[in-house]
Amino acid sequence: MATNTVNGSGNGARSGAQTLLLLAAPLNVAILRALAEGPKQQVDLRHETDTPAQTTLRAQLKRLEEVEALEKHRRNRFPGVLEYDLSAAGRDLLFVADTLERWLGRAPDAPLPLGGNAAKAAIKALAEGWSTTMLRALAANPLSLTELDRVIASLSYPSLERRLAALRLAGQVEARPGDGRGTPYAVTAWAREGVGPLAAAARWERCHMPCGTPPIGRIDAEAVFLLAAPLLRLSKDVSGSCRMAVELPGKNGRRLAGVVITVQKGQVESYTSRLQGTPGAWALGSAAAWLEAMVYADTDSIEPGGDGRLARALIECLHRTLFGAKRQVRS
């Protein structure tokens, strides 16, 4: 079992959530994909994005400009011909959208088309469950609503109840048999897979909007590993324990956040956010280094130690589980 300690505020968005909500608006993704083919005028964009209202299109173009995903320029310097084009940030944002779409395609009941009402509800539930630290709390152990109320003091009981209902309706948490003192709820495998789009979105924010989005903190680091750990499947000849830690800035120097994962014959036997002890292997890196390792399998900035084979196997499996067997390629 995992250790459950949540001391976050639960207020506001956490790293990655704002970007996922931006992509929940179907027109934003349609604009990005239309511009992936090359620069276009607004009239062409309107035609290629299912003819939205002019005011709606302008509003979404302005929003994408604000996050610097789009660039405007004059064609051949003629003042009357204004074109939109994807920036480097826009191309990276399109990758996040593709990652989000793949996750929606694995919804438990049926694939959810990006832009549909069910997909928007699922993205909102994931983003709010992440930002309120509910997913962090439930990633460790199944908890009842009363127990969630104890560990997330910043949200009222009715607010927790509403968000839990949204997560359950979206297929991201499920009820488990209880002992009569309340119904415990557990995170579903599909919600755990949501770490993929969350990590891609957090990386996008750190690369392209570091000043306008929340930094990665201890709760984010713990939540990513705790959610992903049960999904990992390694070769049967891999066993041992490994500390996977993110190095974060602190008032008194560096501080570490992450998990210790114990593997027995390729299966994850236990995982805990308590980093004490002397595991046989470890992997240490900054938040940026871990995002590169998870999203792009780039481990150059991750420092392994001890049983390097176990550490490398876990990092490789983390990338493969969340982003597919094929190594992702940067745009």
C-alpha positions, -999 to 999 in steps of 0.1 A, spaced: 0 0 0 11 36 -5 15 61 22 -12 89 22 -1 123 34 -16 154 18 -8 188 31 -14 209 0 -37 239 -1 -60 225 -27 -66 260 -39 -62 272 -75 -48 252 -104 -18 230 -102 8 225 -128 -6 213 -161 -43 218 -153 -47 252 -171 -34 238 -203 -57 208 -203 -87 231 -197 -75 252 -226 -75 222 -248 -110 211 -236 -124 238 -259 -127 220 -292 -122 250 -314 -87 256 -299 -76 222 -310 -92 226 -344 -73 259 -349 -40 243 -339 -45 214 -363 -56 236 -392 -25 257 -388 -2 227 -386 -7 225 -424 7 261 -428 -2 297 -423 -38 307 -429 -60 338 -430 -89 340 -405 -115 334 -433 -97 301 -442 -95 291 -405 -132 297 -401 -140 275 -431 -116 247 -418 -129 247 -382 -166 240 -390 -176 277 -395 -179 289 -359 -193 324 -352 -168 351 -360 -168 364 -325 -161 329 -311 -133 324 -335 -117 358 -327 -120 351 -290 -102 317 -293 -76 331 -316 -69 359 -291 -66 333 -263 -41 312 -282 -22 344 -290 -21 352 -253 -4 319 -245 19 326 -275 8 295 -294 1 316 -325 19 342 -344 4 368 -367 22 383 -398 14 400 -430 17 380 -462 43 395 -485 42 426 -464 8 437 -478 -11 455 -451 -45 439 -459 -35 402 -458 -31 390 -422 -22 354 -416 -19 332 -385 8 306 -380 19 282 -353 47 292 -331 71 267 -315 49 268 -284 19 260 -307 35 230 -322 43 217 -287 8 224 -276 -5 203 -305 15 174 -291 -2 179 -257 -36 178 -275 -26 146 -293 -16 130 -259 -49 141 -244 -68 127 -274 -51 93 -270 -61 92 -233 -97 101 -241 -96 73 -267 -90 48 -239 -120 58 -218 -135 28 -200 -169 26 -216 -161 39 -251 -136 63 -268 -145 100 -261 -141 123 -292 -121 153 -282 -145 183 -283 -176 163 -273 -195 171 -241 -184 138 -224 -147 146 -232 -150 181 -218 -165 167 -186 -137 141 -183 -110 167 -189 -125 191 -164 -129 163 -138 -92 153 -143 -80 189 -140 -101 197 -110 -92 164 -93 -56 172 -99 -57 208 -88 -77 201 -56 -52 173 -47 -80 147 -46 -62 125 -71 -30 128 -50 -50 116 -19 -68 88 -37 -36 77 -55 -22 64 -23 -52 45 -9 -90 43 -13 -107 69 9 -142 77 19 -156 111 15 -153 117 52 -116 107 50 -110 130 21 -125 158 41 -99 151 68 -69 152 45 -80 181 22 -90 207 47 -91 236 22 -122 224 5 -157 223 20 -175 190 24 -200 199 -3 -172 209 -27 -155 176 -22 -187 158 -27 -194 176 -60 -159 169 -73 -159 133 -62 -193 128 -80 -178 144 -112 -148 121 -110 -170 91 -105 -194 101 -133 -163 105 -156 -151 70 -148 -120 82 -129 -129 69 -95 -150 39 -85 -166 28 -53 -151 -1 -34 -166 -24 -7 -165 -7 27 -165 -17 63 -198 1 71 -181 33 81 -184 49 46 -179 40 10 -142 41 0 -134 54 -35 -104 43 -55 -87 59 -86 -94 39 -118 -66 27 -141 -78 52 -167 -75 81 -143 -40 69 -135 -32 70 -172 -42 106 -171 -7 113 -157 4 112 -194 -15 143 -206 -9 160 -172 28 155 -175 28 167 -212 8 198 -202 31 205 -172 61 203 -194 45 227 -219 38 252 -192 74 250 -178 88 255 -213 65 281 -227 46 298 -198 69 295 -167 58 329 -153 20 325 -159 14 290 -146 20 272 -112 54 256 -107 58 219 -100 57 213 -63 60 184 -39 24 173 -42 26 172 -80 58 151 -79 43 126 -55 10 124 -73 26 116 -107 46 87 -93 19 74 -70 -7 74 -98 16 58 -123 33 32 -101 5 5 -102 5 7 -140 41 -3 -144 49 -38 -157 86 -48 -160 105 -78 -171 101 -108 -147 139 -107 -140 137 -73 -125 134 -70 -87 144 -45 -60 136 -11 -46 142 22 -61 138 58 -49 125 80 -78 129 116 -65 124 151 -79 148 177 -66 128 208 -57 140 242 -44 135 249 -7 141 276 18 169 256 34 184 242 2 171 213 -19 143 190 -9 132 158 -24 97 145 -34 88 113 -50 83 76 -42 101 45 -33 89 16 -55 95 -20 -46 94 -45 -75 93 -82 -72 97 -103 -104 86 -74 -126 55 -66 -106 52 -35 -84 48 -48 -49 46 -16 -30 50 22 -34 53 49 -8 59 87 -8 81 82 23 117 85 10 135 73 41 156 42 41 183 29 18 168 14 -13 190 -6 -37 186 19 -65 177 56 -70 171 81 -97 173 118 -90 166 148 -112 150 182 -114 113 185 -123 123 196 -158 146 165 -161 119 141 -150 94 156 -175 118 151 -203 124 115 -192 87 107 -189 76 125 -221 105 120 -244 125 91 -228 154 116 -224 173 105 -193 205 125 -198 197 148 -169 185 120 -145 212 109 -120 210 71 -114 226 53 -85 229 19 -70 213 -8 -91 214 12 -123 195 -15 -143 165 -13 -120 165 26 -121 167 26 -159 141 -1 -163 116 19 -142 122 52 -160 119 35 -194 87 17 -183 72 50 -170 77 65 -204 64 35 -223 34 31 -201 23 67 -203 33 76 -239 35 43 -258 63 20 -268 74 43 -296 98 70 -284 82 104 -287 99 129 -310 101 166 -302 86 190 -327 
